Amino acid sequence: GKEGDCAFVTVGGSSLDECVSEVLGTLGRARSWVITNHLLRSDPSSAKRPRQCLPRQPTSNELNFVWVIDFPMFEAEKNAEGESVLVSTHHPFTAPKPHHLQQLEQLLQSPSSPPPSNLTKVRGQHYDLVVNGVELGGGSIRIHNPLLQRLVLTKALRVPLEQFAHLLKALGAGCPPHGGIALGFDRLMAVLCRAASLREVLAFPKSFQGKDLLVGAPAEVSRGELEEYHLGVLGAAAATSPTTATETKTSGEDGARQSAQASKTGKTGQSSETGLSSET
């Protein structure tokens, strides 16, 4: 090592799954602390003063980008019954690394459920983009094979298929390989402007209570605003809403009549969306 290097030694639980989970969690918190406080270095103003954590001042053209890759597809955690179960580290639809695909298929196709410790060795195709220690975004390449997706849901994650029947049906129709990424443009602007907070680069920053003080949002919607867009409130919420059940039915019927009339005259509204593929 060299001056300024720092070594971390940590231990985990008695089992392999607990050890990996606890060690990675501890090192992750340590990494976050170092990133938050930038770098550890000596105070240049005095050689006699002890080492302390000082903000690192980047040069005007210093932008250090890095891709974080090779995440595990799954991690083990304890459920309410104290059993070791698998959860997705990104989401249940993340594709495995190509060189881990055969290993994953063999584990999932075995007659008995594979041990969680074996599946945590499989790496997934998800990624994060970081600049100067700030995460700008993340995404993944997704599973496009319906058989593999079914095995991941049932054998690895033990998720009821009914929740994703529509997805499996769509994949079975011939879905091509696909993926995406969601980028935080406001975070990039904060880095470029050296802002201390995201609030400094947002046009309409929210308060700590999640309120937009400029436009007064969130707020209750008046009866007139609901009628303007032919909307209504159904169910139990209607009792506390400015819109009554009768008005809800009326506005719904009016909206249906207007939609039918627009279809006949060929004046239906059209909308289009453009942009990058994004992850949720």
NUVOLO-847256 format. One line per field, with one value per residue (C-alpha): residue in one letter; z, x, y. Coordinates in Angstrom, 3 decimals, padded with zeros to 6 digits. Each point is the difference from the previous one (the first is absolute). Layout:
<pts>
code	[A/...]
z	[Z/...]
x	[X/...]
y	[Y/...]
</pts>
This chain:
<pts>
code	[G/K/E/G/D/C/A/F/V/T/V/G/G/S/S/L/D/E/C/V/S/E/V/L/G/T/L/G/R/A/R/S/W/V/I/T/N/H/L/L/R/S/D/P/S/S/A/K/R/P/R/Q/C/L/P/R/Q/P/T/S/N/E/L/N/F/V/W/V/I/D/F/P/M/F/E/A/E/K/N/A/E/G/E/S/V/L/V/S/T/H/H/P/F/T/A/P/K/P/H/H/L/Q/Q/L/E/Q/L/L/Q/S/P/S/S/P/P/P/S/N/L/T/K/V/R/G/Q/H/Y/D/L/V/V/N/G/V/E/L/G/G/G/S/I/R/I/H/N/P/L/L/Q/R/L/V/L/T/K/A/L/R/V/P/L/E/Q/F/A/H/L/L/K/A/L/G/A/G/C/P/P/H/G/G/I/A/L/G/F/D/R/L/M/A/V/L/C/R/A/A/S/L/R/E/V/L/A/F/P/K/S/F/Q/G/K/D/L/L/V/G/A/P/A/E/V/S/R/G/E/L/E/E/Y/H/L/G/V/L/G/A/A/A/A/T/S/P/T/T/A/T/E/T/K/T/S/G/E/D/G/A/R/Q/S/A/Q/A/S/K/T/G/K/T/G/Q/S/S/E/T/G/L/S/S/E/T]
z	[000.000/-000.027/002.214/000.135/-000.679/002.325/000.562/001.288/001.818/000.758/000.969/-000.502/001.332/000.474/-003.307/-003.422/-000.953/003.219/-000.333/-003.561/000.802/003.124/-001.451/-003.186/002.021/002.286/-002.860/-001.897/002.922/000.312/-003.701/000.270/002.916/-001.918/-003.076/002.045/001.564/-003.224/000.772/003.172/-000.230/002.253/000.769/-002.171/002.325/002.761/000.055/003.769/-000.143/-000.070/-003.133/-000.497/-002.544/-002.338/-003.099/-003.133/-002.420/-003.599/-002.808/-002.441/-002.608/002.330/-000.682/000.969/-001.490/000.886/-000.814/002.940/-001.322/000.928/002.659/001.250/-001.370/003.409/003.646/002.968/002.907/002.848/-000.320/002.847/000.843/000.217/-003.224/-002.495/-003.210/-003.165/-001.136/-003.161/000.416/-002.870/-001.142/-000.844/-003.746/-000.137/-002.406/001.174/-001.376/-003.177/001.541/003.045/-001.995/-000.177/003.711/000.846/-002.230/001.503/003.533/-000.752/-001.959/002.757/001.544/003.449/000.833/-000.321/003.190/000.173/000.444/-003.497/-001.732/001.644/-002.082/-003.249/-001.350/-001.671/-002.854/001.928/000.355/001.659/-001.408/002.546/-000.401/002.739/002.516/-000.919/-001.508/-003.197/-000.943/-000.411/-002.200/-001.300/-002.883/000.514/-000.378/-003.356/000.213/001.520/001.265/001.842/001.418/001.274/001.711/001.652/001.379/001.199/000.999/001.136/001.300/000.641/-001.329/-000.998/-003.796/000.025/000.696/-003.216/-002.345/-002.378/-000.147/-000.746/-002.709/-001.617/000.141/-001.561/-003.027/-001.015/001.990/-001.222/002.356/001.632/002.883/001.162/002.451/002.047/000.387/002.610/-002.013/003.117/001.714/-002.956/000.118/003.727/-000.652/-002.876/002.056/003.170/001.805/003.629/-000.509/-002.821/001.021/-001.472/-003.531/000.045/-001.552/002.557/003.024/002.482/003.739/002.424/000.275/-003.760/-000.749/-002.918/001.617/-003.322/-001.377/003.306/-000.842/001.053/000.563/-000.174/-003.431/-000.231/-001.457/-002.919/-000.878/000.018/-002.263/-002.419/-000.704/000.324/003.065/003.110/003.247/000.473/003.026/003.625/-000.932/-001.514/003.481/000.897/-003.484/-001.223/-002.825/000.931/-001.343/-002.245/-001.470/-000.526/-002.060/-001.977/-000.788/-001.006/-002.374/-001.467/-000.581/-001.717/-002.274/-000.953/-000.744/-002.203/-001.835/-000.544/-001.443/-002.497/-001.184/-000.130/002.505/002.601/001.723/-000.654/002.254/-000.480/002.276/-000.901/002.059/001.313/001.217/003.779/002.990/002.903]
x	[000.000/000.839/-000.671/-003.688/-001.160/-002.611/-000.744/-003.317/-000.255/-003.507/-001.648/-003.487/-002.312/000.645/-001.505/001.287/-003.195/-000.001/003.697/-000.312/-003.079/001.452/003.467/-001.346/-002.391/002.768/002.374/-002.801/-000.665/003.733/000.220/-002.961/001.655/003.252/-001.849/-002.097/003.105/002.037/003.586/002.027/003.086/002.219/-000.781/002.498/-000.058/001.913/002.131/-000.496/-003.769/-001.504/-001.466/-003.576/-002.754/000.020/-002.096/001.901/-000.044/-000.100/001.543/-002.330/000.399/000.118/-002.896/000.751/-002.575/-000.100/-002.319/-000.798/-000.694/000.049/-002.712/-001.376/-003.446/-001.300/000.781/-001.152/-001.948/-002.153/-003.784/-002.500/000.347/003.787/000.537/002.668/-001.670/001.215/-000.835/001.034/002.794/-001.448/-003.368/-001.416/000.403/003.761/001.852/003.034/003.480/000.395/002.737/-002.222/-003.107/000.716/000.817/-003.261/-002.095/001.549/-000.716/-003.585/-000.837/001.116/-002.853/000.531/000.215/003.611/001.698/000.037/003.782/000.395/-002.225/001.709/003.082/-001.846/000.744/-002.626/000.118/-000.850/002.158/000.346/001.617/001.910/001.792/002.165/-001.553/-003.611/-002.283/-001.483/-002.145/-000.377/-001.594/000.210/-000.308/-003.216/-001.000/-001.723/-000.340/-003.407/001.217/002.951/-002.207/-002.478/002.793/001.418/-003.399/-001.056/003.207/002.248/-002.323/-003.098/-002.354/-003.569/-000.180/-003.421/001.637/002.022/-002.199/-000.251/003.793/000.565/-002.663/001.717/003.419/-001.468/-001.092/003.625/001.567/003.481/002.947/-000.476/001.138/000.225/001.301/-001.550/002.202/-000.308/000.564/-000.419/002.807/002.310/-000.802/000.743/003.437/000.766/-001.092/001.690/-003.284/-000.250/-003.574/-002.282/-002.344/002.457/-000.422/-003.731/-002.392/-002.708/001.645/-002.220/-000.012/000.984/-003.710/-000.138/-001.963/000.470/-000.367/-000.144/-003.106/-001.392/000.168/-001.142/-003.534/-003.573/-001.610/-003.200/-003.246/000.321/003.493/-001.171/-002.948/002.252/001.952/-003.039/001.440/-001.666/000.740/-001.285/-000.335/000.593/001.997/-003.139/-001.462/002.730/000.409/-001.584/-001.476/-003.113/-000.829/-002.730/002.380/002.601/-002.420/-001.111/003.520/000.985/-002.962/000.765/003.585/-001.064/-002.416/002.665/002.500/-002.518/-000.845/003.704/000.523/-002.806/001.310/003.622/001.143/001.464/003.034/003.388/003.036/003.500/002.920/003.626/003.114/002.499/-000.961/-000.198/000.008/-002.389]
y	[000.000/003.668/002.968/000.773/-003.555/-001.468/-003.695/-001.353/-003.336/-001.267/-003.292/-001.405/-002.675/-003.690/-001.176/000.950/001.848/002.037/000.736/001.278/002.079/001.632/000.593/001.571/002.156/001.244/000.741/001.738/002.350/000.648/000.814/002.367/001.786/000.437/001.257/002.419/001.467/-000.295/-001.029/-000.319/002.187/002.052/003.621/001.893/003.015/-001.731/-003.138/-000.295/-000.216/-003.519/-001.551/001.059/-000.255/002.994/000.676/-000.827/002.901/-001.260/001.996/001.727/-002.751/-003.006/-002.371/-003.587/-002.384/-003.678/-002.894/-002.278/-003.503/-003.703/000.208/-003.326/-000.823/-001.053/000.500/-002.049/001.435/-001.287/-000.002/000.379/-003.713/000.257/-001.948/000.976/001.199/001.674/003.526/001.821/002.513/002.076/-001.356/-003.457/000.516/000.566/-002.285/-001.986/000.488/-002.096/-002.152/-000.647/-000.908/-003.735/-000.151/001.776/-002.257/-003.141/001.196/001.007/-003.165/-002.361/-002.070/001.535/003.681/001.201/001.266/003.828/-000.046/-001.480/002.542/002.992/-000.826/000.767/003.491/002.166/002.462/003.130/003.063/003.395/003.136/002.094/003.333/001.504/-002.368/000.911/-002.636/001.438/-002.953/-003.704/-002.598/-003.525/-002.416/-001.926/-003.625/-000.549/-003.796/-000.914/-003.383/001.534/002.752/-002.589/-001.954/003.111/000.965/-003.444/-001.800/002.860/002.716/-002.173/002.656/-000.958/-000.096/001.623/003.348/-000.141/-002.064/002.960/000.324/-003.672/000.137/002.989/-001.663/-003.125/002.045/000.477/002.813/001.068/000.640/003.392/002.159/003.571/002.551/002.804/003.066/002.752/003.176/002.130/-001.907/000.614/003.703/000.075/-001.505/002.369/003.026/-001.303/000.479/-001.030/-001.235/-001.103/002.820/002.490/-001.361/-000.772/002.501/-000.740/-001.668/-001.760/000.545/-002.750/-000.813/-000.638/003.199/002.377/003.415/001.853/-001.680/-001.252/-003.695/-002.491/001.314/-001.215/000.017/002.018/-001.308/002.392/-001.211/-003.606/000.834/001.892/-003.189/-002.304/-001.722/-001.292/-001.823/-003.540/-002.238/000.929/003.114/001.539/000.538/002.488/001.472/003.245/-002.107/-002.026/-003.428/001.466/002.562/-002.711/-002.038/003.050/001.169/-003.525/-000.259/003.426/-001.017/-003.226/001.879/002.536/-002.766/-001.788/003.215/000.782/-003.474/000.499/003.359/-001.164/002.636/-002.267/001.406/-001.483/-000.012/-001.226/-000.590/000.258/-000.475/-002.447/-003.441/000.189/-002.312/000.120]
</pts>
